[in-house]
Amino acid sequence: MKRRSRALLARGLDLGNAVHAIYGLYLDPESAQRAFDGVRAAKVEEHNIVVLSSEPFEDYEFGQRDRRTLMPWLAALGGLVCGASALAFVAFTQRTYPLPTGGMPIVAFWPDGIIAYEFTMMGAVLATLITLILTARSPRESAQIYDPEVSNGKILIGAVNPAEGLRGAVEQALRKAGTESVVSRP
């Protein structure tokens, strides 16, 4: 069993079985924030709360959930490692196979700096791509629940696999925040 599948199973998200979900659709971010707070107050675990929208709402707490990432640090580290490696390799090569330079230094900084710069950029880009591939949620995981109204600008707030005793509290919290209707999937 893959590591990602084990992590999903540990969170109660067995993708082979039907997903139990309850959600509401909201027209504005203020009511979506009230719903998010209400679902969290209903004692639903943070990783079981689902937020979907067609645009980012970074000014609201529900839009900040997936903001933390190591990608900038890993990109900088990738650039630093590749740039230093390129500089060391170029200097090593120039010392190993010395050419007559007419009194100029064998290891020249400016030409080596150009190569180190290009490799630094390559390392940063590759580290970013690899981090993106490894940390991005698969479509199968992120599409546990979906409603076509999200594409029309509504905000979906809900809970995936809530405990049976919490379904009523979640539904009440969603209604109290101002949803038009609460959708419950077995």
C-alpha positions in Angstrom: 0.0 0.0 0.0 1.4 3.4 -0.9 2.3 5.9 1.7 -0.3 8.4 0.5 -3.0 5.8 0.7 -2.0 4.9 4.2 -2.2 8.6 5.2 -5.6 8.9 3.7 -6.8 5.8 5.5 -5.4 7.1 8.8 -7.5 10.3 8.2 -10.5 8.2 7.5 -10.6 8.9 3.8 -10.7 5.5 2.2 -11.0 6.4 -1.5 -12.2 2.9 -2.4 -15.5 3.4 -0.4 -18.2 6.0 -0.7 -17.4 9.3 1.1 -19.8 10.5 3.7 -20.1 14.2 3.5 -22.3 17.1 4.5 -21.9 20.6 3.0 -23.5 23.9 2.3 -23.0 26.5 -0.5 -22.5 30.2 0.4 -22.7 33.3 -1.8 -20.3 35.5 0.1 -17.1 34.9 2.1 -18.5 36.3 5.4 -21.2 33.6 5.6 -18.6 31.0 4.5 -16.4 32.1 7.3 -19.3 31.8 9.8 -20.0 28.3 8.5 -16.3 27.4 8.7 -16.2 28.6 12.3 -19.5 26.7 13.1 -18.3 23.4 11.6 -15.0 23.7 13.6 -17.0 24.6 16.8 -19.1 21.4 16.2 -15.9 19.5 17.0 -15.2 18.3 13.5 -11.5 17.5 13.1 -9.6 20.1 11.0 -8.5 17.7 8.3 -12.1 16.6 7.7 -13.3 20.1 7.0 -13.5 20.8 3.3 -13.4 24.3 1.7 -13.8 24.7 -2.1 -14.1 28.0 -4.0 -13.4 29.2 -7.5 -11.3 32.1 -6.3 -8.9 32.6 -3.4 -10.1 34.3 -0.2 -6.8 35.0 1.5 -8.4 37.7 3.8 -10.5 35.0 5.6 -9.4 32.3 7.9 -10.9 29.5 5.8 -8.7 30.7 2.9 -5.5 30.4 5.0 -5.7 26.7 5.7 -3.3 25.5 3.0 -1.1 28.5 3.0 1.9 27.1 4.9 4.4 25.5 2.5 8.1 24.8 2.4 8.3 25.4 -1.3 10.3 28.8 -1.1 12.8 27.4 1.3 13.3 24.2 -0.7 13.6 26.2 -3.9 16.3 28.4 -2.3 18.1 25.2 -1.0 17.9 23.6 -4.5 19.4 26.7 -6.0 22.1 27.0 -3.4 23.1 23.3 -3.8 23.1 23.3 -7.6 24.9 26.6 -7.8 27.6 25.6 -5.3 27.9 22.2 -7.0 28.3 23.8 -10.4 30.9 26.3 -9.2 32.9 23.5 -7.5 32.7 21.3 -10.6 33.8 24.0 -13.0 36.7 25.0 -10.7 37.7 21.3 -10.3 37.5 20.8 -14.1 39.6 23.9 -14.8 42.3 22.8 -12.3 42.3 19.2 -13.5 42.7 20.2 -17.2 44.7 23.4 -17.0 45.0 25.3 -20.3 47.6 27.9 -21.1 45.9 31.2 -20.2 48.8 33.6 -20.8 49.3 34.6 -17.2 45.6 34.9 -16.3 44.1 32.8 -13.5 43.1 29.3 -14.4 39.9 29.6 -12.4 38.3 32.8 -13.5 35.3 34.0 -11.4 33.3 35.9 -14.0 33.0 33.0 -16.6 32.4 30.5 -13.8 29.8 32.8 -12.2 27.7 32.7 -15.4 27.7 28.9 -15.3 27.0 28.9 -11.5 24.1 31.3 -12.0 22.5 29.2 -14.7 22.8 26.1 -12.5 21.4 28.0 -9.5 18.3 28.9 -11.5 18.0 25.3 -12.8 18.3 23.9 -9.2 15.6 26.4 -8.0 13.2 25.5 -10.8 13.7 21.7 -10.4 13.3 21.9 -6.6 10.1 23.9 -7.1 8.7 21.4 -9.6 9.6 18.4 -7.5 8.1 20.0 -4.3 5.0 20.9 -6.3 4.6 17.3 -7.5 5.2 15.8 -4.1 3.0 18.2 -2.1 0.1 18.8 -4.4 -3.0 17.0 -3.5 -4.1 14.5 -6.1 -7.4 15.2 -7.9 -8.9 12.1 -6.4 -8.1 13.2 -2.9 -9.1 16.8 -3.3 -12.4 16.0 -5.1 -13.9 14.1 -2.2 -17.0 16.3 -2.5 -17.8 18.8 -5.3 -20.7 20.8 -6.4 -21.0 22.4 -9.9 -22.1 25.6 -8.1 -18.5 26.2 -7.0 -17.7 27.0 -10.6 -20.4 29.6 -10.6 -18.8 31.5 -7.7 -20.3 29.9 -4.6 -18.1 28.7 -1.7 -18.5 25.1 -0.5 -18.0 24.5 3.2 -18.5 21.0 4.6 -17.3 18.0 6.5 -16.1 14.7 5.2 -16.7 11.6 7.2 -18.0 13.4 10.3 -18.8 11.1 13.3 -22.4 10.1 13.4 -23.1 12.1 16.5 -21.7 15.2 14.8 -23.8 15.2 11.6 -26.7 17.1 13.3 -24.4 19.7 14.8 -22.6 20.2 11.5 -26.0 20.6 9.6 -27.2 23.1 12.2 -23.9 25.1 12.0 -24.2 25.2 8.2 -27.8 26.3 8.2 -27.1 28.9 10.9 -24.4 30.5 8.7 -26.9 31.1 6.0 -26.7 28.4 3.4 -29.7 27.9 1.0 -29.6 24.2 1.5 -27.5 21.5 3.2 -26.5 18.6 1.0 -25.8 15.3 2.7 -24.2 12.4 0.9 -24.2 8.9 2.4 
